[in-house]
Amino acid sequence: MKIIADKNIPFVEEAFSEFGDVVALPGRDILQDEVRDADILLVRTVTRVDEALLRRSRVQFVGTATIGYDHIDVEYLNSRDILFSSAAGCNANSVAEYVIAALLVLAERYELDLSDMTLGVVGVGNVGSKVVEKAEALGMNVLLNDPPRARELDGPDMREYLPLKRVLDESDIVTLHVPLTYEGEDATYRMANPGFFNKMREGSFLINTSRGQVADTYAFLHALYHGRVKSAVIDVWEGEPAIPVTLLDCVDIGTPHIAGYSRDGKANATRLLYESAARHFLKPLNWLPGKLPGPCVPVIHVPENGADIQSILGFIVKKAYNIRRDDRALRLMLTHPPHTRPGYFERLRNEYPVRREFHSIMVSISEDKKHIVPAVKTLGFKLNMNNTHTINKGKRKRDINYE
């Protein structure tokens, strides 16, 4: 078989070489001529998969190494009996960690006590449910909105799902985790419109890591200019890669659609597509992702000074993932000529540095800081509890770990 794949899908050649010949291309170079004689097509969000691309091809299997699939014409694939697979949930933890990093930056910048604040989570699927768990570890009160999920679930143990109006009115910070849909009562295309922003509590914050088209850029700008929204964190933008720089200039944190770009999440996406293709073509499951690169900071030592849980968690998370670096990298785009900015945005995504998830990092905590252990564990870090004494010998100090 012949496999055409986006070259930015990690391990794709290694995983799919047992199926046949893998041709890895930039996503925007995957065109009709390239897929004409392909059996398997593997893409990311930059490749639109529809009749125009596949009309004369022999493709039998299409996979996208992403959670969302609004760039895939699933109806057309069904009409051609082409099997489709997405990587739902592959990078949910990565996005949730991004949101936690953003919350802690906002808390530091605006001197917020997150334990006194309410977070509204709009969309409580793979990503949103993880955000709920981690935000509660920060002590936040969390309100949930997810009409489709509320209709599907029932029973006394179900968490309460609230109307959107109430969530927007009662939340200090709102975070969006919905798929991009255009039709039906739960359509999310530009759901963050003037009416949405008018329902938000004045002076609140908005985080969007779902899809850029979920928020109306002009309505967003109006809400920011007039103080309805105090500030925002945006990872996804209308018009990518030609993003609205006026909006970037207004937000506290802006990043180039990389919230889910942990190396762990990318490896999970490839594994899910490989397993789906193997089942379809009746092949044995012979591949798992190879060893991932280690984290930049394998061990984080909690400082002895300070006992405030939020500040300690802020220190730990910043060491594990400094979201400010991604913000600074995107803002450098403003120094580039306008016609080169879309290319710069794509380079930031394609050349994104290794980022490992929190579970790959050990946090070393002394006994007097054990009150932060539950939160650190819920955020996903590995733990090393130690009993460390400092001994003075002249000007020298050394730590004794009794473990």
N, C-alpha and C positions, 0 to 999 in steps of 0.2 A: 504494500500500500504506500501511498504518498501522503505525507502529513505536512500541511502548511500551518505554521505557528508564529504568533507574535514573539519576536526574539526576547522580549522583556518578561516572558513567563519563565521563572527560574526552574532549572532542572528539566525543561521540556524536551531537550534532545536526548538526555539520559533516560527519561521515563518512557518516551514514545519510540525510541529506536527499535525496540523489539517488535513494533507494529510494521515498520518499514522505514523508508527514507524520510527524514525530517528536514524540511527547508524552513529555516527561521528568518523572518523578515521584520523590518519595522512595521508597526501596526498600520500606518497610513500607506504603506506600500503593498498591502494585501489587496489586490485588485482582481477583476474578473479573469484576466489572462493567467494570473498566478494560480487561481484555484480551479481552473477548468479541468485539469486532470488529477485533482486531489480527492482523496477518499475521506480524510479527516481535516477539519478546520478548527484551529484553536486560537482564540482572540482575547483581547482585553477591550476596554471601553472605547478606544479610538477607532475601531473598525466597525462600520455599519454592516450588518449581515442581513441581507434582504434579497428580493428577486433580482435586483440589478446586479448583485455580486454573484449569485449562484445560478442564474438562469440556465447557463450552458455547462454547468459543472456536473461531476459525478459524485459530489460530496454526500456521504452517508451519515456523518456524525459531526455536529457542531458543538463545541464547548467554549464557554467563556470563563476565564479565570477571575471572575468577579462575583460579588453578591448580586448586584442589580443586573438586569438584562433588558433595559429599555432600548438598547442599541441593537437588539435582535428582533427580527420579525418572526415571532414564534408561530403565528398563524400561517405564514408562508411555509415555514419548515414543516409544519404538520401536513399541509396540503401536498408536500413532496415526500412524505414519510421519512423525513430526515430526523434522526434522533437528536434531541437537544439536551444539554446538561449545563447547569451553572454551578458555581462553587458557593452556594448559599451557606453562610455561617463561617466561611474559611478565615476571614479576618475580623470577625466580630470582636474578639478580645483586643485586637490592636486598636480598633476604633474606640472602644470603651476606655482603654488606657490613654488615648489621645484626649478624650473628654475630661478625664480626671486631671491630666496635666494642665489642661486649659483652665479648669475650675480653680486649681491651686494658684495659677498665675493671676487670674482675676482677683482671687482673695488677697494675694500679696499686694497687687497694684492698687486696689481700692479699699484695703484694710477691712475686708469682710470676714465675719465669723461664719463659716459655712454651716456650722452646727445650729445656727439661728436662722438658716435660710431654707427656702422651699425650692426644689427643683421640679419643673414640669417636664416629663418625658413623653414626647409625642411620637408614638410608634414603639411598641414593646415586643419586638420580635427578637431575632438573634442578637442584634447589637443593643437595642434598648433594654432588654432584660439584664444584660451584663452591666450596663450603665447604672441601672437601679441598684443592683447589689453593691457596686463599688461606691456609689454616691452615699448610700446608707452607711457604709464604713467610715465615711467622712463626717457622719453625724447629721446628714441632711434629711429633712423631711421631703419625701418624694411623692408626687402626684402622677397618675398614669392616665394617658389617653390613647386608645387604640380601638376605634369602633369595630373593625372587622374581627379583631381578637375577642372583644367583649361579646360579640354575637356567637362566636364559636364555643367559648368556654362557659361553663355554668357550674354551680355547686357552692356549698358553704365555705369552701377553702379558697375560692377564687379571690384574688386581690381585687379591690374596687377600681373599676375603670370609670373615669369621670368625663362629662362632656367637655369638649375643647374650650368652650367659653369659660367654664369654671377654672380649668387648669391655667389658662392664660391670665385670668384675673387674679389668681391666688399665688402665682409663682414669681419668685424673684429672678430666677434664671430658667429659660426654656431651651430644651435641646431637641433637635429634630432627627428622627431615625426612621423615616418612612420611605417606601419604594416610590419611584416616579411612575405614576399612572395618570392617564388622561381622561378616562371615562368612568361612569358609574357614580354612585353616591359618595364613594370614598376617594374620588380622584384627588391626587396630590399636586398636579401641575399648578404652580403658583398658588398653592394653598396659603402661603404667607403673603397675603395681599393686603390692601388698605384696611379691610374689615378685620383681618387677623391682627394686624399691628394695633389697631384701635382698641382691641379687646385686651391687649397685654397691659399689665400693671405699669404705670408710668415709672420710668427710670429703671426698668428691668433689663436683663441681658438676654441675648439670643445666640445659640450655638447651632451651626448647620454643618453636619458631616454627611448628609444624605445624598442629595443631588442638587446642583445649582438651580435647576428649573423649578424646584419646590418653592423657591422664594422669588417674588417679583422684585427685581433690582431697584426699580424706581420707587416702589412702595417702601422698600428697605431703607433707601437713602432718605426718604421723607421722614420716616420714623426716627432715624438717627439725627437728622438735622433739627428736628423739633423736640427731641428729648424723650419721646415715647419709649425708645430703646436707648439705654445709656451707652451701651457699646456692644460689640459682638465678636464672636470667633467664627471665622468662615474657612472651611477647607474646600468647599465646592462652589462653583461659580457659573452663572449663566454665561453662555458663549465661549466656554473653554475651547481652545487655549487662549482665545482673545478675550481675556477677562476684563470686567469693568474696573479700571484703575481708580475711578472716583470712589468706588465702594471700598477697595483695598485701603485707600487713604483714610477711611473713616473708622476702621475696625481696630480693636486692640490686638487681635492675632489673626493673621491671614496666612494660609499655607496652600501649596499647589496640589490639592487633591491627593494627599498622601497619608491621611489618617489611618487607613488600613494597610499601609505599606511596610509593616514589620516583615522581617525575613521569615518569621514563623508563619504568618498569614499567607504569604506568597507560596511557601512550600506546601501548606495545607491545600491551597487552591489546585496546584498541579496534581497532588495526590488524589483529590476528589475527581478531577477530570480523568485521570489515568484509570481509576477504579471503575468509573462509569463506562469508559470506552472498552475496558477489558471485559466487563459483563456483556456489553452489546456484541462484541466480536468473539465471545466465548473463548477468551484467553485467560490463562491462569494469572493470579495476582503475584507477580514476581518482583515488584519494585516498591521501595519506600524511599523518601527523601534521604539524601546523604547527610553527613554531619554538617550542621549549620555552623557558621562562624560564631565564635564566642562574643559575648557582649563587650562593648567598649569598657565598661566598668563591671568586672565580674563580682566584686565585693564592695558593698557600701557600709562604711562604719558610721553609725549614728554618733554625732558629737555628744560630749559629756554635758555641755551647757544647754540649758533650756529644757522645759518640761511640757511646753504647749504641744498638744498632739498635732494640730494643723501645721504648725511651723516645722515640726520634725518630718511629717509626711511630705511637706513641700520640698524639704531638703532632699529626702530620699528620691522622690519622683523626678526632681530636676536632674539628679545625678544619673538616673536610669534613662530618662528621655527628656532632653532639654528642648521643649517645643519652641522656645524663643529663637533657636537657630534656624528652624524651618521658616519662621516668620521673617527673620532678617534676610534670608536667602531670597524669598519671594519679593520683598520690598526693593531689593537691588534691581528688580525689573524696571522700576520707575526711572532708573538712570540710563536705561537703554532707549534707543530710538523706537518710536511706536511700532514700526513695521517689523522689528525684530523681537518684540515682546512675546508673541505666541510661541515662537521657536524656543525662547528662553524658558517659558513655562513648561514646555514639553521636556526640555533637557533636565530641568529640576526633577521631574518625575522619572525619566528614563535613567538618570544617573544618581538616583537617590542612594545615599549611603546606607550601610548596614544598620538596621535598628532591630534589636532583639526585644522580645516581650519580657515582662517583669519576672516571669517564672524562671528565667535563665539567670537571674541575679540573686546573690546571697546578701541579706541584710544582717549585719552583726549588731546585736543589741545587748547592752549591759542590763543587769538585773534591775537597776533602778529605773529603767525605761520600759519595764515589761508591760506597763499599761497600754503601750501602743501596739502590742503584739497582735491582738485581734484584727485591728485595721490593716496592719502590714500583711497579715496572712490573707485577708479578704481581697486586698489589691493584687495578690498573686505572687508575692516575693517568697523566696526561700528564706528560712530563718536560721540564725546561729546565735543562741543565747550564751553569753559569756559572763564570767565573774572576773572583772579586770581591776587590778590595783595598780596604782602608779607609785613607784619607789624612787625617791630622790637619792642620787649619789653625786654630790657636788652639783654640777650643771647638767648631769645626764639624767634622763628618765627612761624607764623601760616598762613595757606592759607585760604583766604576767597573766596568761589565760589558763585558768585551772581546768579547762576541759581537755 
